[in-house]
Amino acid sequence: MEPVNDFQEGISTEHAFEAEPVPSLSETITPRSMVVSFILSVTLSIVAMKVTLSSGFIPSFSIPAGLLGFYVSRASIRILDYFAVAQLPFTRQENTIIQTCVVACTSITFTGGFGTYILAMGKKAAVGDVNTQNNVEEPSFARMITFLFLISFAGMFIIMPFRKVMIIRHRLTFPSGTATAHLINSFHTPQGVKQARKQVTLLFKLFGGTIAWSLFQWFFASGPGCGFKFFPTFGLEAYKHGFFFDFTMANVGIGMMCPYMIVFSVFIGTIISCGVIWPYIESKEGIWYPSNLGPNSLNGIRGYKVFIGLSMIMADCLFVFLCIMVRTTCAMIKRRRQAMQGGGGNAQPFQGIDIADQPVKSFDDRRRAQVFLRDEIPDSVTIGCYVLLSIISIAAIPHLYPQMRYSHVALIYLAAPVFAFCNAYGFGVTDMNLASTYCKIAMFAFGSWVGIKSGGVVAALVAGGITMSILGNAADVAQDLKTGYLTLTSPRAVFISEAIGTALGCVVNPTVFWVFYRVYKMGSGDMGDMPYAKLYSGFAMLSVGDGEQGLPRHSMLLFKVFFVLALALSVFREVASRKEWRIRRYIPSTIGMAITFFMPPRVPVGMCIGSLVAYLWEKMDAGRGRMLSPALASGLICGDGVGSILLSMLTLMGARAPICIKFLSRGDNVKLDAFLATLHDMR
C-alpha cells in the first residue's frame, strides 16, 4: 500500500473557508476549548478504561471526540449568548484542538498499560507461579502517576523534527487522521451542522438509556450469580461453556465500531477455542495435566491457553512487522527516486523544506503548507527536551522499578528515535500503529537479558511499557499533525494541545483505574477479565525462559503447530489481498482469532450482536446506517462506562441491591421448590 495524496475533492475545501482568517494561537487554544476538553477527556477516559479492562479492545475515540467537542462547544455558545456574554466564534481549528487534547488523554489508557503491563506485573494477572518476589509489582497509585509523567512526553518531542518529512515531503496519508480532518471540516458547513445535530441527539439518547439500563440491572444483582448478565441466552448447556449474552452494552458498541472481518474473526476464534479446543483439553484433565490446579497455574489448562494464544499472536506480529518494514522501505526508496528524478538529487533527507520546491498541485495544498510551516517549534528545542527527559527517566525509573538498571533505560531511549520514526512512517502508510509489536520485541530482549532470578518478568514489562508509550505517542502526534494540516491548525497549537491532553491523562487515567481496581475484583468478571494483562504476563514469563518449566504435556507441541498454522493463515491472507481473490473477504484475522484464547465467550457474543445490528441497519437504510451507527455505538460505550462508575460509587457507599434474580434449570427449580416447602412446613 503506497502513500497517496490527500483525498481528491470535487470542490476545494479551503475555498469554502477562504473568507475566514486563520485564528491565532490565543484564538485557537481558548478557555472554552480547555474546559470542553477536560469534560470530554474525563468522560471518555472512564469509558476507555472500562473497555480495556473488560474486553481489551480500544475503539478509536477520534470521531466521538470531534463530534462531542463540536456539539458541547456549540451548546456552551448558546448558553453564553443567552446571558449576553461576549465570546470568540467557534472555529474548526478550535474543534481540532479539542479533539487532539481528548484523544491524547484517552490514548494513555492503552499506552499507560492499565489493561496490559501494569496489571500484568501483579499477582491477579500472573499466568504462572512466580517464585520470586522481585517478579511481582502490585499497582501503586503514586508510582503509576510518576511513571506516566516520565515516559508519556518523550514520543511527542522526538517525532517533531520529522514532521515536515512525513507530511510535506512524503505526503503520508495517515488515513484515520485524514478522515477525522474531513469530518471536522464538514461540521463547520451548514449541511454538516444538521448532520452533527442528528448524530449527537442519537448519541445522547443511547447514552442516557444505557446508564438507566445499568442502574436497572443493579437492582436485581444482590449476590453472586444474580442479575440479567447471567441470563442463559442460548440455553443452560451453552451457558456452562460461557456462551451467553451478558447485556454489557459496551461490547455491543464495540462490535458496531469494529470492522465486520474483525468481529467475524473473533467469532470464529471463539468457536474454535471455547467450543472445540478447551472442552477437548478439559477432558484430558488428570492425563495431560494434574487435576485440581489453581486457575492461574501454567501447569494446567491455563498453560495451553497462554501458549496457543501467544503462538498465534507472535506469528501474526512477526509477519505484519516484516510486511510493514518492506512496504515502508519500498515507499521511502520510491519517494527518494522521484525526488532525484525531479532535480532534487542533492537534497538531504531531513533538511529544511521550501514550499517552492514541493510539487504543490492545488490551492488547498499551498494554503495548508503555508500555515503548517509558519508556526514552527525549533528542532533544537524538541531534541533538547527529549535529551532532558531521557536523562531524568534514566535516573528515576530504576528507583521506581529496581529490576531495571540505568543501562537498560538508557538503551531504550537511545534506540527509541529510530523506531519511533519507522513506526510513525508505517502508521502514515498503512494506518497500523505497531507500538505494541515493538513493545513485545523489547519485552523479549530485556526479559531474557535480566533473567527470572533478577526480576526479569517485571523488567520485561517495564521495558515494553516504555517502548510502547514512546512509539505509540509519537505515532499519535504525527497523525494529529496531519489532522491539523488539513484543518489549517497551527502545528504549535496541536503540539501544545497534545501536551495538555497527555498531562491530563497522566492524572485522570490512574485515578479512574484506581477506582476500578479498588472497588471491583479484577479478573472475576465483576469488572474485567483482563485478557491483555494475561497475554502480556505470558509474554513476560516466556521471555525469561520460565515458559517450559513444568508445562503440561503437549503444550509446546501445540505452540509450534499453532504458530505454523497462524503464520500460514497470515501469508495466505496477504497473498489473497495482493492478488485480489474473492476469497480474501472471508479469511479471518489471525490476531482477532488469537485474542479469544484470553477472553470469555460472552465478550465476542456481545460484539457479534452489535456487528449484526450495524449490518442489518446498513442493509435496510445504507445512508442513515453509515451516518448514525457510529453515534449509536458511541452512546452505548459511553453510557456503559459512566454507568460502571455510578455502580462503583454505590458500592463504595455500601449500598446493596434489594433483589436477586437467578436462572435455574427445571430440575434445580423443582429441588428448590421442595426445599422451600420443607422450610415452610418446619415453621
Secondary structure, DSSP 8 states (H G I E B T S, - for coil): -----S---SS-HHHHTTTS----HHHHS-HHHHHHHHHHHHHHHHHHHHHHHHT------HHHHHHHHHHHHHHHHHHHHHTT-------HHHHHHHHHHHHHHHHHHHHTTTTTHHHHTSSSS-SS---SGGG-----HHHHHHHHHHHSSHHHHHHGGGHHIIIIIS----HHHHHHHHHHHHHTSHHHHHHHHHHHHHHHHHHHHHHHHHHHHHTTB-STT-SGGG--TT-HHHHHTT-S----HHHHHHHHHS-HHHHHHHHHHHHHIIIIIHHHHHTTBTTTB-SS--TT-TTTHHHHHHHHHHHHHHHHHHHHHHHHHHHHHHHHHHHHHHHIIIIITT--TTS---GGGS---SHHHHHHHHHHHHS---HHHHHHHHHHHHHHHHHHHHHH-TTS-HHHHHHHHHHHHHHHHHHHHHHHHHS---HHHHHHHHHHHHHHHH-GGGTHHHHHHHHHHHHHHHHHHHHHHHHHHHHHHHTT--HHHHHHHHHHHHHHHHHHHHHHHHHHHHHS-TTTTSS---HHHHHHHHHHHHHTT-SSTT--TTHHHHHHHHHHHHHHHHHHHHHHHHHT-GGGGG---HHHHHGGGGS-THHHHHHHHHHHHHHHHHHH-HHHHHHHHHHHHHHHHHHHHHHHHHHHHHHHTT---S-B-----HHHHHHHHHHHHHHHHH-
